[in-house]
Amino acid sequence: MKTTLNLLTAIFVTLLISCGGKEEKKKEGFSYQKKAPTEQTAAPKPEKVLASKKIDLSNKGIGPIKSLKLDAEIDPKMVTHGADVFKKMCTACHRSDKKFIGPSPKNILDRRTPEWVMNMILNPDEMTQKDPLAKELLIEFNGSPMANQNLSEEDARAVLEYFRTLK
């Protein structure tokens, strides 16, 4: 019994000596202290403008409408028809006054050409495949493509006239 006690004491003393006593140089490790900021000479990143906010009044889009001249006066009969078509065919994804599944058409003609808007209504599949701005919109709106509602040019023109009233 005495031998076992002496042996355990020797092991215990050996452990104490090996764990402490010597002061070794500590390597620099993880620290919670903030280090001085390094200077950056790179120019600040320009803010990215969302596709729905971009202004592009030169792009006419891809589709059947190559040129479109809008009258100075808004046609109230056409607006009524366009509002009706918009309500029936477009409100599942678009709200006239705010972003929804798709962008709001409010003030759209301040950002896009009438031809681009008409081509997007009439030819959304090809527009989202080939038009750079339509591609960006597709990405911005989580890959939700605009459905082709197969509207006639007359209906699409009436919807465009309705959009002119959304200020």
BELTA-V386687 format. One record per backbone hydrogen bond with DSSP energy under -1.0 kcal/mol. NH is the residue of the N-H (numbers start at 1). CO is the residue of the C=O. If there is no record, write none. Layout:
# BELTA-V386687
[[NH;CO] [NH;CO]]
This chain:
# BELTA-V386687
[[5;1] [6;2] [7;3] [8;4] [9;5] [10;6] [11;7] [12;8] [13;9] [14;10] [15;11] [16;12] [17;13] [18;14] [19;15] [20;16] [22;20] [53;50] [54;50] [56;111] [79;75] [80;76] [81;77] [82;78] [83;79] [84;80] [85;81] [86;82] [87;83] [88;84] [89;85] [90;86] [91;86] [93;90] [94;90] [100;102] [102;93] [107;166] [108;105] [110;107] [111;108] [112;108] [117;113] [118;114] [119;115] [120;116] [121;117] [122;118] [123;119] [127;123] [128;124] [130;126] [131;127] [135;131] [136;132] [137;133] [138;134] [139;135] [140;136] [141;137] [142;139] [143;138] [144;141] [145;143] [156;152] [157;153] [158;154] [159;155] [160;156] [161;157] [162;158] [163;159] [164;160] [165;162] [166;163] [167;165]]
